[in-house]
Amino acid sequence: MNGEHVFVTDTDHRNSRTELGRRGETFASNHLRTLGFTTIARNQRTRYGEIDLIAFDGTTLVFAEVKTLRSRGAEASRRRPGGSSWELGWPAARQRRRLRRVALEWLSDRTRPRPVASELRFDVLKVLVGDNGRPPRVEHVKGAC
């Protein structure tokens, strides 16, 4: 590199992670669409936090948390014993409580239209974004919270 130094800042890392997260949410939204859902909201903020996706299929309203990871080949598909709760497909108890509070706040807000659903569900979608042109893989845990 001709003696030049390249510095990667925290901002660069955050932007890269933000872009990866956006890509994962798009893949997750597309996955839900193949199951008959329409995404009605993305990245909805309340005073309790944010919910990644809200989708509806005419009957079921789904609040979806999306976790996007870069796939590192075969090692990413193996689950490590004692891995984090996200690796196993569900958020930790504190995260589940936060998701429920965010959903309740969103449902309570009378300023935005919301569908009439007979069922409410909290799902987790883990998106593994492949390297070297490999397609992403979506692991979908229905009713995770």
Secondary structure as the mmCIF struct_conf table of DSSP 4:
data_model
#
loop_
_struct_conf.conf_type_id
_struct_conf.id
_struct_conf.beg_label_comp_id
_struct_conf.beg_label_asym_id
_struct_conf.beg_label_seq_id
_struct_conf.end_label_comp_id
_struct_conf.end_label_asym_id
_struct_conf.end_label_seq_id
TURN_TY1_P TURN_TY1_P1 ASN A 2 GLY A 3
HELX_RH_AL_P HELX_RH_AL_P1 ASP A 10 THR A 34
TURN_TY1_P TURN_TY1_P2 LEU A 35 GLY A 36
STRN STRN1 THR A 38 THR A 46
TURN_TY1_P TURN_TY1_P3 ARG A 47 TYR A 48
STRN STRN2 GLY A 49 PHE A 56
BEND BEND1 GLY A 58 THR A 59
STRN STRN3 THR A 60 ARG A 70
TURN_TY1_P TURN_TY1_P4 GLY A 73 GLY A 73
HELX_RH_AL_P HELX_RH_AL_P2 ALA A 74 SER A 77
BEND BEND2 ARG A 78 ARG A 78
HELX_LH_PP_P HELX_LH_PP_P1 ARG A 79 ARG A 80
TURN_TY1_P TURN_TY1_P5 PRO A 81 GLY A 82
HELX_RH_AL_P HELX_RH_AL_P3 SER A 85 LEU A 88
TURN_TY1_P TURN_TY1_P6 GLY A 89 GLY A 89
BEND BEND3 TRP A 90 TRP A 90
HELX_RH_AL_P HELX_RH_AL_P4 ALA A 93 SER A 108
TURN_TY1_P TURN_TY1_P7 ARG A 110 THR A 111
BEND BEND4 ARG A 112 ARG A 112
BEND BEND5 SER A 118 SER A 118
STRN STRN4 GLU A 119 VAL A 129
HELX_LH_PP_P HELX_LH_PP_P2 GLY A 130 GLY A 130
BEND BEND6 ASP A 131 ASP A 131
TURN_TY1_P TURN_TY1_P8 ASN A 132 GLY A 133
HELX_LH_PP_P HELX_LH_PP_P3 ARG A 134 PRO A 136
STRN STRN5 ARG A 137 VAL A 141
TURN_TY1_P TURN_TY1_P9 LYS A 142 GLY A 143
#
